[in-house]
Amino acid sequence: MLRGEIWLGVWPADPQQTPRPLLIVSNNLRNRASRLHDVVVLKLTSLKTSTGQTKPTNPSEDVVITLKKPTIIRCAAIYAVEKSYLTKKLTQISADELAKVEACLKIVLALGDN
């Protein structure tokens, strides 16, 4: 389990408890530590609704990437989830995409010179 990987898992606020893609953003020391049972993740959602309309995005808080289809990484939807809730590694985002996520997290969390 590494920073920048997308895993299938259940995010805590989902009333349906449906497995969805989650991006790991916690540091790799935490991600690999056997005594630490949770990781920090971001929610992902498809860019298009079921009717084909484009969902609204906020460029300072969202990063749009392409997986199987265009996908929004919601950098303001930050959760800590237990590692055991992450069931399958799906993919890993690129270094450029991770840098965009980190820039959005700095804005969302008011870190640095923002």
C-alpha positions as CSV (number, residue, x, y, z in Angstrom):
1,M,0.0,0.0,0.0
2,L,1.7,3.2,-1.2
3,R,0.9,6.9,-1.6
4,G,-0.6,7.6,-5.0
5,E,-2.2,4.1,-5.3
6,I,-5.9,3.8,-6.0
7,W,-7.6,1.0,-4.0
8,L,-11.1,-0.3,-4.0
9,G,-12.7,0.3,-0.6
10,V,-15.6,1.7,1.4
11,W,-15.4,5.3,2.5
12,P,-16.9,6.0,5.9
13,A,-19.7,8.4,4.8
14,D,-21.2,6.0,2.3
15,P,-24.6,5.0,3.6
16,Q,-24.7,2.1,1.0
17,Q,-21.3,0.8,2.0
18,T,-20.5,0.3,-1.7
19,P,-16.8,-0.4,-2.6
20,R,-15.4,2.6,-4.6
21,P,-12.0,3.8,-5.7
22,L,-10.0,5.6,-3.1
23,L,-6.6,7.4,-3.5
24,I,-4.1,6.8,-0.8
25,V,-2.5,10.2,0.3
26,S,-1.0,9.3,3.7
27,N,2.8,8.9,3.8
28,N,4.4,5.6,3.1
29,L,5.7,5.2,6.6
30,R,2.1,5.1,7.8
31,N,0.9,3.1,4.9
32,R,3.5,0.3,5.5
33,A,3.4,0.3,9.3
34,S,1.7,-2.9,10.6
35,R,0.9,-1.3,13.9
36,L,-1.0,1.6,12.3
37,H,-4.3,0.4,11.1
38,D,-5.6,3.3,9.0
39,V,-4.6,5.3,6.0
40,V,-5.7,8.7,4.7
41,V,-7.6,8.6,1.4
42,L,-9.4,10.8,-1.0
43,K,-12.7,10.0,-2.6
44,L,-12.9,9.5,-6.4
45,T,-16.0,9.9,-8.5
46,S,-16.7,9.7,-12.2
47,L,-16.8,13.1,-14.1
48,K,-20.1,12.2,-15.8
49,T,-23.4,11.5,-14.2
50,S,-25.5,8.5,-15.2
51,T,-27.4,10.8,-17.6
52,G,-24.1,11.9,-19.3
53,Q,-24.0,15.4,-17.8
54,T,-20.6,16.7,-16.5
55,K,-20.4,17.0,-12.7
56,P,-19.2,20.4,-11.4
57,T,-15.6,20.6,-10.4
58,N,-13.6,23.2,-8.4
59,P,-10.1,23.6,-10.0
60,S,-8.6,24.5,-6.6
61,E,-10.0,21.4,-4.9
62,D,-10.5,18.8,-7.6
63,V,-8.1,17.0,-10.0
64,V,-9.5,15.3,-13.1
65,I,-7.7,12.3,-14.3
66,T,-8.5,9.5,-16.8
67,L,-8.8,6.0,-15.6
68,K,-11.2,3.8,-17.6
69,K,-13.2,7.0,-17.9
70,P,-12.7,10.6,-16.8
71,T,-12.5,10.7,-13.0
72,I,-12.5,13.4,-10.4
73,I,-10.2,13.2,-7.3
74,R,-12.1,15.2,-4.7
75,C,-9.2,16.6,-2.6
76,A,-11.6,18.1,-0.1
77,A,-13.2,14.6,0.6
78,I,-10.5,13.4,3.0
79,Y,-11.1,10.3,5.0
80,A,-9.1,8.0,7.3
81,V,-10.1,4.4,6.6
82,E,-8.9,1.1,8.1
83,K,-6.4,-0.7,5.9
84,S,-8.6,-3.8,6.1
85,Y,-11.4,-1.8,4.3
86,L,-9.2,-1.5,1.2
87,T,-9.7,-4.7,-0.7
88,K,-8.0,-4.5,-4.1
89,K,-5.3,-2.3,-5.7
90,L,-6.7,-0.9,-8.9
91,T,-3.9,1.3,-10.3
92,Q,-1.4,4.1,-9.4
93,I,-1.6,7.7,-10.5
94,S,1.4,9.4,-12.2
95,A,3.9,11.6,-10.5
96,D,2.4,14.6,-12.3
97,E,-1.1,13.7,-11.2
98,L,0.1,13.2,-7.6
99,A,1.8,16.6,-7.7
100,K,-1.6,18.2,-8.7
101,V,-3.3,16.4,-5.9
102,E,-0.7,17.6,-3.4
103,A,-1.2,21.2,-4.7
104,C,-4.9,20.9,-4.1
105,L,-4.4,19.5,-0.7
106,K,-2.3,22.5,0.3
107,I,-5.2,24.7,-0.7
108,V,-7.9,22.6,1.0
109,L,-5.9,22.4,4.2
110,A,-4.5,25.9,4.0
111,L,-0.9,24.7,4.1
112,G,2.1,26.8,2.9
113,D,1.8,30.0,1.0
114,N,-1.8,29.7,-0.2
